[in-house]
Amino acid sequence: MATIGGLNDPDQMEEIIASGKADVVYMARALLADPELPRKVTENRPEEIVRCLRCFTCMAERAATSTRRCTVNPLIGRELDGVEVHPAPVKKRVMVAGGGPGGLYAAYTAARRGHQVILYEKEMELGGVLKSEQALSFKHEMYELTASYQRLAAKVGVEFRLGEAVTPELVRQEAPDALIVAVGSRPLVPSIPGLDGPNVIVVNDYYKHQSEVAGTVVVMGGGLAGCECAICLGQQGKTVHIVEMRDALAPDANVRHRPLLLKEIDKYVTVHTSCKAMEVRPDGVLCQDSEGKEILVPGATVICALGQRPCTDTVTALQDTAPFVRVIGDAGRVSTITNAVYQGCHAALDI
Ligand code: SF4
């Protein structure tokens, strides 16, 4: 009997069986991400499948804490306690501020419990930080997570209000029983001379400005976001440099993902670690190396990937505006999608 594993796409599996290439196709991570996948396929509901992101959080977490976590499925790993989402004893009116992954999952879970849920997103498009993933071919599953969560949330009755920010006045007017604050974070753009110049693109906005990126690029910031953008640009044939103040790249990547990421960096990117950016110029970034020497890292376009900071002003304004207020995800502390989704799920379970 021939078997094939590691697949994530039901159509691909169907094709393998139909063509006789294998008798059995088995799934592993695909079922951590969505244990209902086989049922959704047999009931012809493929649009409801939540797909694995290939983020390796499950394997990294196993190595680090001996627990099982999945970025897109916060219910796994707690099977002994029960993974059912029980109806709430009292149905409540719930506002969710912010339509990133954490806010979407919070809205979905609260609606599954029978609450009446309205999700507000200040932009016209859901997704939060996931919107920027659409520019990276190897992160497309992550970008598609928004649509998957949106479909699940809509199916259980979540109402969406796009282009509408949640303000204290709006909360007072709507008077919900519970408010989940999932307003996310903003890019960190320090006051380095020239960083506000026309040759600079903030990494979160790269997906809107891809065509403006010239042949040689300097990525300022060697965290996960900067590294992934640099690899993407390198794969397009661009000459790419990363400037990073610390002595290592991507310390925020998980232990299983990081070695693979660094292998790709080796292929496509020239790395300048222990290098402090002093000034952005039209022809590159003037830096100071670890010995205090000034060097110009050349590039016509500069990508600013220097991190994120929580939208604390919005969080502060919304505190105490409803009987139950819970701040989740980057809005509380900049972290991973995994944490945002878990916190969203648990906030909704606590209402
Ligand atoms: S943690 Fe990431 S890699 Fe693992 S199953 Fe979930 S989505 Fe897939």
Boltz pocket constraint, residues with backbone or C-beta under 6 A from the ligand:
constraints:
  - pocket:
      binder: B
      contacts: [[A, 29], [A, 30], [A, 32], [A, 33], [A, 51], [A, 52], [A, 53], [A, 54], [A, 55], [A, 56], [A, 57], [A, 58], [A, 59], [A, 69], [A, 70], [A, 71], [A, 72], [A, 73]]
      max_distance: 6.0
